[in-house]
Amino acid sequence: MKTKTKTTHPLNEIGVSATAHSRKGGSQSTLVLSYRVPRIALMSLLLVGAPAAHAQEEAAELEATEFVEPNIFEKIWGYTTLYKDDLNPILQEFKLRGRYQGQYWDVDADQGSQSHWEDRRSRFGFDAKLLEKEVEVRADFQSNDQFEDFYDGLVDAYVRWKPKTWISFTAGKTKPLIGQYDWLEPTITQPTFERSQIFNQLNINRATAFTVDGTTDAWSWRAGVYSNDTPANTTDPLTKETSGSFGDGEFGDLNGGIAGSVGVGYDFKHLLDLEKADFRIDWLHSDREADDLVLGRYDDIVSSTFWVKKGYAAVVFEAYYATGGDPVTQSKDPKKARKFDNSDVFGFFIQPTYDIIPQKLQLVGRYSYANSDGPFGVQGQSRYERKVTTKSSGGVGNSYNSLYAGAQYFIHGDKLKLMAGAEWAEINAPNNDTYDGVTLLSGIRLSF
């Protein structure tokens, strides 16, 4: 007899078989359980699932290619890029750069009070990227308070060469490589109005230099050589002397003292599971000469920086130690003479920040401290605090304490923001010749 074989379509049934064992007579029987699913049920699942998957695909593609209309600030700032073409083998980008920082200050101290609006910083220049972006050129100049002189000297003027992603060389007028946060970070990103007291008394300023920076995995390193020769329009922050006519052009003539720096850093964020955890230490040695107004106060300066950030909170700890200064510094102008000894000095600041409204409103605090070996080795902030000193010490002593509290409101990030803050400071000096006062500040910062 011919046996008929029934063919089952895979969409018509799904079979699951199980084997049952019978112990009677040692025989084994097999039980087959078949669960049949009607073809229409599976077809319905496919018809419903396919369009859903297709819709998800289309949504993902749309999200990846969605065009976001730039806001009005992005459009305005975009006009500062005058040329951009990555295919041009010579010039890839040319953009204008500028900065304005205006602020109102009001000092109320036991030695007097003053208030004034100040055009703190105003600069204009350009950045250019050339030769497949391996070469960067920067040049900008500054004006002074109330724009009394529209051109008051070059600020940065250098050429930077990046032959590899991990190394760069810079030549020209630029910042000496020390003080990672308070000095090397741009002032447009600073949440306080002024740098710390300890940094401001070290006489560090831009100089004609040749520097090199490099990175290796989590490590970074840098070194530089600097001319202490006094460029035109250089001002000593202590005596307020300006080089004026005895300045030697914008770059000096390289016949003054010579300084050098070396530094190393390590990125700890992968060890501490933080967004940022950078540690740096830098050393600058200066072979000073009598007329140097740049790097001319101490033989050796060491700075260390530890900067951490996680979520909305961040904190910076930075310390300085300076040694090898002259016993006494006096201005050439007798009317400006002040007691001040360049004795060894140590100082630090701790600065926390917290974003109470992310990318909109940030709170900042800072505690600063400094102490010197000599009785007059610490000076108060030349801006604001020392403007009201009337006693014989002239705003200098042997220790300094200050507390700052403030906030910044971001209109267009750090490129346009409003700031406000208050700082209490105390300078202790011999014979109870002290300073104790509060400075209130408010202002605006604009950069492009």
Beta strands, then each sheet from edge to edge (+ up, - down):
strand 1: 14-20
strand 2: 29-35
strand 3: 81-84
strand 4: 91-109
strand 5: 112-130
strand 6: 135-142
strand 7: 154-164
strand 8: 167-174
strand 9: 207-216
strand 10: 219-227
strand 11: 258-267
strand 12: 276-287
strand 13: 300-310
strand 14: 313-323
strand 15: 345-357
strand 16: 361-372
strand 17: 378-379
strand 18: 396-397
strand 19: 399-410
strand 20: 416-428
strand 21: 435-447
sheet 1: 1+ 2-
sheet 2: 3+ 4- 5+ 6- 7+ 8- 9+ 10- 11+ 12- 13+ 14- 15+ 16- 19+ 20- 21+
sheet 3: 17+ 18-
end
